[in-house]
Amino acid sequence: MKKAFSLIIIALVAFALAACGGAKDDTADNAGEEGNKKLVVGASAVPHAEVLEAAKPLLEEKGIDLEVQVFQDYILPNVALRDKELDANYFQTPGYLELQMEENKDFDFVSVGGVHKEPIGIYSKEYKSLNDLPKGAKIIMSDSLSDHGRILPIFEKEGLIKLKEGVGANARVEDIIDNPKDLDFSTLIEAKLLASSFESGEGDAVVINTNYALEGGIDIGKYGIAFEGDDVVPANLVVVRSEDKDREEIKTLVEVLQSEEIKKFLQEKYQGAVIPGE
């Protein structure tokens, strides 16, 4: 009897220890080294991930360990944020965020601040300006419609096309009402493929997002023939789930990314291709 009782006690103790060891600590996922808080942020490789790497030591001083997850496209960072695999992402502009939330009703996101600006550029190996483009020139653009409202006004400003009155940042190819040179805007590809398309010599001009131009090693000064004006370039945002917008760690992340130290990093690293936020 005593032996059976002892076995029962041992079994109960073992069960209790296993239960304690297997229980998930709700704070574990947010714990960094030496008691620091941990943040996981998704970003495009260039310049976003590089900016975050520069911010790491500044955040560590404030008790935050930053983990950067690099993405090669514009779709998965929002999916990962929705699925709580990330605490925040840093890659998108207001127009893209708005369009994504319209198309995906389960994206309950909010911007907590802008960090930098990247003027979209038009690149050509053969022509030195937009006005040099020949009749019927093939223009290759991103298939992201939110970019079109940034791209087409560049051509309009140079007098190559005319858009419907008032379309502004919502401009689409079908809003072109005058196109004297019959420029061909029908070739749309994924933004991440634009740099390789340019290097392959496709099209007469290729419109490339600055992050992909940098990542692709394109000589922006040599091949860029037109850019968005500094006054209209939208900011690249830090985006979080709405429920997390008031988290102290998120506020600290934005504070560091908007700091003078990071502005200096942007100026020195990218020499005008990436513009610090105001």
C-alpha positions, -999 to +999 in steps of 0.1 A: +000+000+000+028+024+010+046+015-023+015+022-043+010+055-025+046+066-032+042+058-068+011+080-070+029+109-053+059+106-077+035+105-107+017+136-095+049+155-089+062+145-124+029+157-140+031+190-121+067+196-132+058+187-168+028+210-168+049+239-155+077+233-180+052+230-209+031+261-201+037+290-225+049+322-210+030+349-227+059+373-223+085+349-237+080+360-274+086+396-264+117+389-243+151+398-256+186+393-241+193+405-206+156+413-200+153+436-230+120+438-249+121+422-284+106+436-316+104+418-349+101+441-378+097+431-415+113+452-442+125+454-478+162+447-481+173+481-493+171+507-477+147+496-450+165+467-435+198+486-437+181+515-418+168+491-392+203+476-388+217+511-382+190+516-355+197+484-336+224+498-313+203+529-306+173+507-297+195+484-276+205+514-255+167+519-248+161+483-238+149+469-271+164+440-291+154+444-327+151+414-351+149+423-388+131+400-412+139+408-448+112+403-475+117+404-513+082+415-522+054+439-511+028+413-503+042+390-476+052+417-451+015+426-446+004+390-445+031+383-418+019+414-398-017+403-399-007+368-388+013+383-358+046+370-371+058+406-370+054+434-345+056+460-373+067+464-409+086+492-427+084+493-465+052+509-477+038+543-486+004+557-476-011+550-510+000+514-510-012+508-474-046+523-482-050+501-513-040+470-494-064+476-467-092+482-492-085+449-509-079+429-477-106+435-451-087+415-425-057+440-425-065+461-395-033+483-397-023+518-389+008+539-397+027+551-366+051+574-385+070+581-416+108+576-418+121+585-452+112+592-488+122+574-520+116+593-552+105+569-580+128+572-609+126+567-647+157+550-661+170+546-696+202+533-711+196+549-744+179+583-738+190+612-716+156+628-709+119+621-712+117+644-741+142+623-760+119+593-759+108+584-795+072+580-807+057+548-794+084+543-768+078+513-745+076+523-708+079+494-683+062+501-649+053+483-617+021+464-616+012+480-583-016+505-591-007+527-561+026+535-579+008+547-611-005+578-593+031+586-586+046+577-620+022+592-645+023+628-631+061+627-638+053+623-675+025+649-673+048+674-656+073+670-686+044+676-710+045+641-725+009+632-715-022+648-701-043+633-673-080+638-665-086+668-643-083+661-606-071+624-606-039+633-588-024+605-568-052+582-580-041+584-616-043+553-637-032+546-673-068+548-685-069+584-671-045+596-699-065+618-722-037+631-744-005+612-754+011+629-784+040+605-786+018+574-782+039+562-753+032+526-745+024+521-708+009+486-712+039+465-699+034+460-661+056+437-641+063+430-604+082+459-588+110+435-577+117+426-613+120+461-627+158+464-621+166+432-638+143+442-667+163+474-670+196+456-669+183+433-697+177+462-719+140+458-720+119+488-730+129+523-739+125+534-702+119+515-670+102+531-640+119+517-608+111+521-572+143+535-555+147+506-531+148+481-560+171+504-580+195+504-550+192+467-544+198+461-581+230+481-581+217+506-607+237+538-611+210+562-603+230+593-612+240+579-646+208+563-658+180+582-640+164+606-665+134+619-644+122+616-608+093+626-586+096+660-571+107+661-534+075+679-526+052+651-537+072+620-527+052+601-500+069+588-468+078+552-462+059+542-431+062+521-400+030+501-399+015+481-370-017+463-362-042+489-348-042+472-314-005+478-310-002+515-320+002+526-283+028+500-273+058+518-257+083+496-277+066+507-309+068+544-299+105+540-291+111+523-325+096+553-343+114+578-321+147+562-330+140+558-367+131+595-368+161+606-348+189+628-360+213+599-359+192+580-385+187+611-406+225+615-408+229+578-417+204+582-446+221+613-459+256+598-458+247+563-470+224+571-499+236+605-511+201+619-520+186+587-534+168+583-501+156+615-484+152+617-446+117+625-434+110+659-420 
